[in-house]
Amino acid sequence: DITRIPLVNIKSYVLKDDSGEINIHTEADLPKMNTKISVKAKVQNVAIIKGESIGMTLTEIERH
């Protein structure tokens, strides 16, 4: 799944494996669909309340 927002340099893709899926934000070119990759990403939370993450985002740092 790919998301692009015109006029804003924010793109995202969904990384899926056997354990589930997670949305990754990137400024790089989007990976091709169904390509096996590994990603190093920065995790940020808006808040953590009672041990629960609120507004977690992952921003891609490296992709292989």
SVG drawing of the C-alpha trace seen along z (x, -y; Angstrom):
<svg xmlns="http://www.w3.org/2000/svg" viewBox="-3 -22 24 37">
<polyline fill="none" stroke="black" stroke-width="0.4" points="0.0,0.0 1.4,-3.4 0.4,-6.8 1.5,-10.1 0.5,-13.6 0.9,-16.1 2.9,-19.3 4.4,-17.7 7.5,-15.6 6.0,-12.9 5.5,-9.4 4.7,-6.2 4.5,-2.5 3.3,0.6 6.0,3.1 4.5,6.6 5.9,9.8 4.6,12.9 4.3,11.0 2.1,8.2 2.4,4.9 3.6,1.4 3.5,-2.0 6.9,-3.6 7.3,-7.2 10.1,-8.1 11.5,-11.0 13.2,-8.5 11.8,-6.8 9.1,-4.3 10.1,-0.6 8.6,1.6 5.6,3.6 6.3,7.2 10.0,6.5 11.9,8.0 13.6,5.2 14.9,4.4 14.5,1.0 16.2,-0.9 13.7,-3.5 13.4,-6.1 10.4,-5.5 8.5,-8.4 5.5,-8.6 3.2,-11.6 2.7,-10.2 2.9,-7.1 0.0,-6.8 -0.1,-3.8 2.4,-2.0 0.4,-2.5 1.9,-4.3 -0.2,-7.1 0.5,-8.4 3.5,-6.1 5.3,-6.9 8.3,-5.3 10.5,-7.3 12.9,-5.5 16.6,-6.1 18.1,-3.3 16.7,-0.7 18.4,2.4"/>
</svg>
